[in-house]
Amino acid sequence: MPELIHVAAAAIFNPEGQVLLALRSKKQHQGGLWEFPGGKVEAGELVRDALARELEEELGIRIDQMSTRPLIQVPYHYPDKSVLLDVFKVSGFSGVPHGAEGQPLEWVNIADLDKYDFPAANTPIVNALLLPEKIAVTGSAESNAQYIEKSAGAFNKGAQWLMLRAHGLASAERTELARHLMDREGAVVCLNGSIEEANAAGVDALHLTSSRLMALQDRSVFKGRWLSASCHDEEQLQQAVALGLDFVTLSPVNPTATHPDQEGIGWDAFSQLANAYPLPVYALGGMAAEDLEICWDHGGQGICAIREFW
């Protein structure tokens, strides 16, 4: 395997919420594609110091370290090169970005990122920027009306997506509820179910159980945009990466009321697993709003929770 090249990169945001992209020279590896600015971490150099140095050299800006947080770590192996991308989200900087090395720059709306061509190693970064920080997982409800009421409450409590986990309903009832929630809330409803019912419901996001993940052979059978799965170990994470899933949940991080006899893996083990695979990873299991920054510091995309939102 080629030597691993450690790179510090940044998703830099302006006050309008746009992210900065730079176009790679055609003479470079993966040339002619757009990327998130950054550069190589030198031996003995701290990653955040490398990021600050590279952005000052490449763009002529000074980043505000207090407005900089980890976004995702991406280990990726090309046929001829292996890279480890340490990516940060930067929302504060001084100076006017310009291509100090002659590289074209462009401020891009987040919703338009899918229209740009990136190196393969940047795909998880794009997904991380498009995905939410907080996902509510539905708990129990006595009727469809109560599902609807509690779902509205979850969004009011800060959830940005809803994962509809209603295994007590028949498939037809669940898909009807998913359609209704999508129309009512105007937000992404991620159905926890089968590919067949997700395609029938026309949902844009599907979450697979770990058993369905391990049985899946080709992600293209799902017609929506976002395909994810529940993972609990390395084998399942490897399967998710091999199939090109967009994100996963990793659980249980902490002990939960629903599984009181099951110990959580803890944040250290979560961090080791989340940072070892090139896709966004959500922490699930005993999560609360105050765990969000802890999750970011350990390489996670965000939190999934039932009790916090339901």
N, C-alpha and C positions, 0 to 999 in steps of 0.2 A: 504494500500500500504506500502511495506517495506520502512525503512528509506533510504534516498538517500545518497549514498556514492560518495563523490566528489574525482575524480582522475585527476591528472595532468599527461599527457603522451606526448611523443615526436616521431615525424618522423625525425630521425637523418640521415643526408646525409654525405657521405664521398666525397672526391674530384672527384671520378669517377662517382658520381651521383647515387650510390647505397644507399638503405635505410636499417637501422639496425632492425632486428627482434629478439625477445627473445622467447624462448619456455617455456610456463608455466608448472610448476610442476604438475604431475598428482594428487597431494594431494590438489591442489588449486581449487577454483571455476573456471569452464571452463578449467580444467587442460588438459594438453596434446595438447593444441592449441598454435599457434603462436600469439604474440601480439607486440604492440609498447611499448617500455619500459616506465616506470613511476611508480607512486604510489599515495597513499592517501594524500590528502591535509588535514593537521591538522587544528583544530579549531583556528581561528584567523590568519592563515597563508595566505600570498598572493600566488596566484596560481603560478606565475613565480618563487617565492622563493621556493615553494614546488617542482617544477620541477627541479630546480638546485640542491636541496638537494637530491632528489630521484635518479637523474642520477649519482651524485657523489657517493652515497651509493651503488647503484646497479651495476654501470658500471665503476666507478673510473674515470669519466671524468668531466671536468668543461666546461660548455657551455658558448659560447659568446652571451650575451644578445642582442648585436647589430645585430647578425646574426640569431635571433630567432623571428619568427612572428606567430600570431595565424593562425591555419589551419582550425579547425572546432570544434564546441562544440556539443557533442552527448548526449542527455538525453535518456537513454534506460532502459526498465523495463523487467527484467527476471521474471519468476514465483516466484523465491525465493529471488531476490535481485534487487534493482534499483541503477543505476549508472549514474553519470554525468561526462562524459569524456571531459576534457578541453585539447585539443590537439594542440601542437605547431609544427611548422616546424623549425628544427635546422640545419643550414648549416655551423656552425662554432663551434669548440670545441677543447680543449687541452687534451692530454692524449690518451691512447690506450684503447678502450672499452674492458672490459672483464667481464665475469659473476661472480661478486663478491659473489653472493649467490649460485653459482654452476649452474646457468641456462645456457643452450646452447645459443649461439648467431650466427647469420648468416647475412652477407651482401647480399642483394637481389636486382637484377635489377627491376626497376619499372614495366617493361613490364611483369615480371614473378609473380607479386603479386597474380594474380588470381589463381595461382597453389597452393597456401598455404591455410591451414585451420585456420580460425580465429574465435574467439568468435563472436556471432551475432552483438554485439555492435560495433565491429571493422569494419564491412562492410562499413559504411559511410566513415570511415577514408581511407580505400582502394580506394573507389571511388573518394574521394577528391584528393588523390595523382595521380590517373590516369587521372583525368579530367583536362582540360586546365584552364588558368586564364582569357583568353580573347576570346569571341565568337563574330564573326561578324554575324549580321542578315542582310540578303539581303533586299534592298529597291527596288525601282522601276527600271525597265529596259525596253527598247523598243523592244528587241529581245533576242534570246538565245545567240547570239554572244556578246551582251552587258552584259548579265549576266556573261558570261565567262570572259570577260575583267575586269569587276568590281570586280568579285570574286578574280581574280589574284591580283588586286590592294589591296583588303582587307587583303590578306595574307602578301603582301609586307608592309602593315602598322602595322603589328604585331599581327593580328588575328591568333589564333592557330586552331580553328574550324570554320566552316561556317554553319550557320543555313539557309537553303534554304526555304525562305518564299515567294513563287511565286504563290499566289492564283489567279492571273490573267491568269495563264496558265491552259490549260486543264490537267487533271490528267496524261494522257499519255505523254504529253509534259514535265510535271514537273518531272516525273520519268526518262524520257530519259535524261533530263538536269542533274538530280542528279547523274546518272551513269557516264555521261561525266565528271562532275566536280570531282567525286571521282577518275577516271582514270587519269585526267589531273593534279590535284593538289597533289595527293598522300597523302591527309589529310582527316580527318573525315568530312563528309558532313552530317549534321543532318537535315533530311527532316521534315519540318513543314507540316503535312498532316495527312492522315488516316492510320490506321494499314494495311488496304488492299493494298494501293498503296506502302507503305513502304516495305511490304513483296514482292510485285511484283518487286520492284526496287532492292531488295537485299541490302538495306542500313543497316548499322550497328547501326545507331542512328536515333531515331524518336522523334519528339517533338509534343505533343498534345496540342490543344487549351483547355481552361478550360472546355468548354462544352463537348468535347470528353473525357477529364479526368473524369468528373462526370458521364458519361454514361458507362465508362469502368468497367467491372466486374472481369477480369482476365488478368494480364499482360502477361501471357504465350502465348497468341495468337500472340504476336509480336515475330518474330523469330530472331531479332538482339540482340546486346549486351546492348545498351544504350537506355533506355526509360525515357523520361522526359515530363514535362508539364508546361504550363503557370498557375501561381497561383496569386490570388489577395486578398485572405482572408483565415481565419483559416480553414473554411470548406474544401476548396480545398486543403490546405496543409495536412489536416488530411486524405483526400482521397488518396493523393499521397503516404503518408507513409503507409496507409493500403494496398495499392496495391504493395508496394515494389518498387516504382520508384527509379531511380538512382540519379536524381537531379531535381530541378525545377528552374524556373525563378520567381521572385517576383517583381511585378510592379503595378503602376509606382512609382519609388522612387523619382524622380524629375519630374517637369513639362516637357513636350516634345512638339516639334513643330508639331508633328502629332496629338496630343490631347491637344491643348492649353487651353481648358476649364476645363481640369481635373487636380486637384491638386495632387501633389505627396505625398506619405505617409511620406517621410522624412527618415533620417537615423536612428533616434531613434526607430520609429515603425518598420522599416526594421529589426533592430537588435533584437527587442523583438520577432518577428515572426521567423526569421532565426535561432535563438538560442533555440527555443522551440521545434524544430522537428529534428529527427535524419536522416538528409540527406543534401547534399550540396545544397546551395541556391545561385543563381546568382542574382545580382542587374540588373534590366532592367528599362529603362526610363530616358532619359537625361544623359546617362553615357558618360564619356570621360576618356581618358587614365589616367589622374591625379586622378580619383576617385578610382583606383584600391586599393591603400593602405588604403584609407578610408573604402572601402568595407571590406577588411580583418579585420580591427580594429573593425568592427561592426558585425563580424561573418559570412561574406559572402565568397563564393568560388571564385568569380571573377565578371567580368562585361560582359553583353551582350549589344551590341550597334549597331544601324544602322548608324547614321550620322558620328560617329567616324571613321568607316571603309569604308562606302559606298560612 
